[in-house]
């Protein structure tokens, strides 16, 4: 079975609230914008990763991460969702 986000390829997607109390969080979108209003997670040695590939901007609101690493990688711009 394909990854559920594969079906969204080419369409803008918004996550209003994403959380994971124990581990990593990875969000990615191909060829379209990705908006995250609230992201909490990446406990301990986990990673928080948000990315767009081919094209698309990342708009990010609040991030609360105790992760060892936070990655924001955008094919376009990284925008402040709190502005």
Steps between C-alpha positions, in 0.01 A plus 500: 500500500629847412575760761176699564669828405582359155138563409538870579793553262457827316234638737554744785451343841447649847557328833329694778641301792768231490643339813707202599604467862750223437712503185544676171262704286545515120274698265570538129316616189608480137429776249272708724488711817507349848355692796541394862310707755619320815769233530603334826728204531830337433571396858856421602713380210218531245495727197242754388512531119276712276574519128374578152659350191495602133310822584292649780541717806491407867289720728569416862322625809584385852769234549566337836770240460731335748658315209869456448453647152243724325515519118298738282588442133298678235519496121354852523486734798463441873232738625396609848145381565477718811565827317 
